[in-house]
């Protein structure tokens, strides 16, 4: 049994083949898709965060809107780039979104990936401390965010406040109990996966990771997950961690699927550079008839190690088609693989 969710990058463009021509289209369709996904029995609605791009950027209004219109589905991100964030303001936003959704927020964060502009976080008013890299800055902000999610007071109250204060130091509000245990770290390396475990975060592993030994992607990702689980156990945390992996999977069950994805399946991984000095391995995509998909996916070691699978979706093709894509996986693929 696995939890199955979708992951949307939230693209839009004024293109004749797109159902999402504007930012409003993407935002409103994201809400509609989450509602429909809940109705067909999907477990999660997750959204990527990118800045300076025609993609979803500010997650909390969207997550709150989905939380208000759904009852069961988990809502989350994959991932928020912490280099761009004010951790304390983010605690307030996350607390509010989690309370609106009645505890269904699953917030994926990370130190960030290459963006559309050079050092975009500087335009947001942030820069690393002397001697630190931008990655160091992102991880430090993440730890500050985690610390302030605990609801404990840390700020000295005004002796003459506008409204009466409770005794002692003041925490950030609103506080949402349990949210600290629903923070995920998007790790691109084995070392950062272990760091996430040490700091009590769940693990998100994407469709790419840094190439650390030349092995196939799913093998390297499975090794990363095992190292994470070992580090979690060694850290002595009391609860069981969660682990998600992302995949591009399309079951071809009609002519429209064949038109869109008949040539999209990749038989092997690819290697390249997402940063100038770091070689990455990119996982293959899956697009085939259900019986072939079942055979291929049964050999994916990382999916076996994870408890949550996030299916990347072509959000530009509209809500109805994406519901079809997700339904096809739930109906024709998941049961045979023991995911349902």
C-alpha positions, 0 to 999 in steps of 0.5 A: 500500500502506497500513498499516491499523489500528483506533482504539478509544476504549474506552467502557463503560457499563451500557447494555442495548445495550452489549457493554462494560458494565464497565471489565473488559469493555472491557479484556479485549475490547480484548485479544481484538480486537487478537488477532483483528485480527492474525488477519485481517491488520490492521496496528495496534491503537491506543487513545485515552487519556482521564482521568476518564471511562468510557473507556480511561485507563492504556494501558501494562498494556493494551499490554503484555498485547496485546504478550504475546498477539500476534506481528506487529500494531503496538500504540499510542496515539492519543494520550496526553495529556502534561499528565497524565504523569510523563515519566521514569516513562513512559519506564520503562513504554514501555520495558517495553511495547516489550520485551514486544512485541518492538519493536512499540510505536507510541506516540502522544502530544500536549499533550492535548485538552479533558477531562472535568474542569476542568484535570484535570492539576492533580489529578494534581499538575501545573501549568504553570510561571509564564508557561506555558500547559498546552499549553506544559507538555505539549510540554515534558514531551514533549521530556523524554520524548523525551530520556530515551528515548535510553538515556544516563545522566543521574542521579548514582549512589549511592556506596554502592548496594544493587547494583553500578552500571556506571560513569558516570551512570545511565540509566532502565531498561529501555531499548528500542532503536529506540523513540525512532523510534516516537513519534508526535505528535498535531497539531491545527494546522499549526504543531504538525505542523511542530514534531513534524517538527523534533523527529523524531516521526511524525505522527498527524492525527485526524478533526478539526483547527483550522480554519486557512483554511476549506477542506474538512477533508481538504484542510486535513489534506493541507496539514498533512501536506505542511508536516510532510514539508517540515519533516522534510526541512528538519530533516535527519532520516535516516529516512523519517517516518510519517504516520497519519490517522484516519477513521470508515468503515463498509462496509454489506454486510448488514442489521445494518450498515444498521441500525447505520450506514445513517443515519450517513454524513455528506456534508460536514464540520462546524465547531465549537469544541473550545476556547472560542477555537479553531474546529475542522473535523471530518471527515465520516464514511463509511458506505455500500455498498462501491462508493460508499465506494470512490468517495468515499474516492478523493477524500480527499486526506489519506488519499493523503498518509498511509502509515497509516490508523486506522479508528475502531471502535464498541467497545461493539458487541463483538469479533465485530461489530468484526471484521466491520467491519474485515474488510469494509474489508479485503475490499471497500474496501481492494483497490480503493483500492490500500491492499492 
